[in-house]
Amino acid sequence: MAGQVLRRARLDAIVWMHAALLASAGVAVRFVAPLDANRSDETAEERSPIGGMAALLHLAPYRRLLAVAALVLGSYLGAPGR
């Protein structure tokens, strides 16, 4: 979308467009229902950020996603002329 705006307007229009999108996200968050999570049945390890990362790393689809993302980013960074 920014490329299409850039064809018709100056660069500062994109900055203002992104500022408006960020402000609208701040307004829209008011309309989201609060999370109704019962965390009393979780252990302390599950509630910690490290425990959450360990739980993610135990999921095979998540590990596959990390591998694909690393390959894509690695190929982008290793491309000649970059």
C-alpha positions in Angstrom: 0.0 0.0 0.0 2.8 2.4 0.8 4.3 1.9 -2.7 1.0 2.9 -4.3 0.8 6.0 -2.1 4.4 6.9 -2.9 3.5 6.9 -6.7 1.0 9.7 -6.1 2.3 11.6 -3.1 5.5 12.6 -1.4 7.4 10.5 1.1 6.0 12.3 4.1 2.5 11.1 3.2 3.6 7.5 4.0 4.8 8.7 7.5 1.5 10.3 8.1 -0.4 7.3 6.8 1.5 5.0 9.2 0.9 7.4 12.1 -2.8 7.3 11.4 -2.8 3.5 11.2 -1.0 3.3 14.5 -3.4 5.8 16.1 -6.4 3.9 14.8 -5.0 0.6 16.2 -4.8 2.4 19.6 -8.5 3.4 19.3 -9.6 -0.1 18.0 -8.0 -1.9 21.0 -10.7 -0.3 23.2 -13.3 -2.4 21.4 -11.6 -5.7 21.9 -13.1 -7.9 24.6 -10.8 -8.5 27.6 -9.1 -11.8 27.7 -10.9 -14.2 30.1 -8.0 -16.5 31.0 -7.9 -18.5 34.1 -4.3 -18.6 35.0 -4.8 -20.2 38.5 -4.3 -23.7 37.1 -1.0 -22.9 35.5 2.3 -23.7 37.2 4.8 -21.0 37.9 7.0 -22.4 35.2 4.2 -22.1 32.6 3.6 -18.5 33.6 7.2 -17.4 33.2 8.4 -16.1 29.8 11.0 -18.8 29.7 8.5 -21.5 30.3 6.3 -20.1 27.5 9.3 -20.2 25.1 10.0 -23.8 26.2 6.4 -24.7 25.5 6.6 -23.2 22.0 9.9 -24.9 21.2 8.2 -28.3 22.1 5.7 -27.7 19.2 7.0 -29.3 16.0 5.1 -26.8 13.7 6.7 -23.9 15.6 10.2 -25.3 15.2 9.5 -25.8 11.5 8.4 -22.2 11.2 11.6 -21.0 12.9 13.7 -23.1 10.5 11.9 -21.7 7.4 12.2 -18.2 8.7 15.9 -18.6 9.4 16.4 -20.0 5.9 14.5 -17.2 4.2 16.3 -14.5 6.2 19.6 -16.2 5.7 19.1 -16.4 2.0 18.1 -12.7 1.9 21.1 -11.6 3.8 23.5 -13.7 1.8 22.2 -12.6 -1.6 24.8 -10.8 -3.7 24.4 -7.1 -4.1 22.8 -6.6 -0.7 
